[in-house]
Amino acid sequence: MAKNKRVSVRQRRVSAELRTLRIAAGLTCLDVATALDCSESKISRMETGDRGLYADDVSAILGLLRVPAAKRSELLALVREGEERNWHEIHGKLPTNWKDLIRFESEATAVRNYEPTLFPGLAQVADYSRAIISGANPKLTSAEIDTLVATRMTRQVIFSRHPAPIIHLIVDETVLTRPACSPEIMRAQLRHLLSLNERSMVTIQVVPFRTKAHPGLTGPFVLLDFESNPSVAYMDSCGTSSFLEEDQQIERVKVAWQGIRAVALSPEESMRLVASALGELTGQEEVP
């Protein structure tokens, strides 16, 4: 039997949308299959991303579910463009790709994130997140900031997932001392990092100041691995977010990760550095 064609990131988003729309309509996979005269397993595989999508099939399902025209056009465009690997999106104030990042993180078996200037979103406390988001874009309204902070906090449900994914975070030492927020918020953020490190599925490392040129100088990224789907890399910079999925691109990101990991302090040394930064803020040394 021929192996299923690899499903693109765009089509994986459509698969998730099809399931959400079907459930919202109060229908089962069998209901949809019966109405469209196809097998229940076909509908199930379309929703789980186990098979490629075809515009005619998706159009029929969207018609059955009475999906509004604008939404229908959006999803069909993603299906038709699904053969184009790598997904780049330039967003406005509210980044639409965050929704997809949250979904991919919720499905991942391993999440590896390198951040050279900020604490990773998965490790941020709400007040730190608010300070960073509002500082990065002063034009945001309070309501928009609230939405973005809530969205970032939603990503952290990954820590309570069962089975738990492997989460590996690496930051540059400058993240520990940059005065990006008030000392009070920074103390809370550093304590939170120490607390996260106590979780069995979490590894946190720090790249020290003394490190010479390394692959992380090109910028932050998130690398996500899945049980039955190919890896995906996410990058977000200056209003442009990208999902990369080409084998060559993913290999480059994996090589970069290994290079960064090689120059980072051990987890134990990293936590001592975090505790030292906390101690400087509190006026006393705290050792984990």
Secondary structure, 3 states (H helix, E strand, C coil): CCCCCCCCHHHHHHHHHHHHHHHHCCCCHHHHHHHHCCCHHHHHHHHHCCCCCCHHHHHHHHHHCCCCHHHHHHHHHHHHCCCCCCEEEECCCCCCHHHHHHHHHHHCCEEEEEECCCCCHHHCCHHHHHHHHHHHCCCCCHHHHHHHHHHHHHHHHHHHCCCCCEEEEEEECHHHHCCCCCHHHHHHHHHHHHHHHCCCCEEEEEECCCCCCCHHHHCCEEEEECCCCCCEEEEEECCEEEEECCHHHHHHHHHHHHHHHHHCCCHHHHHHHHHHHHHHHHCCCCCC
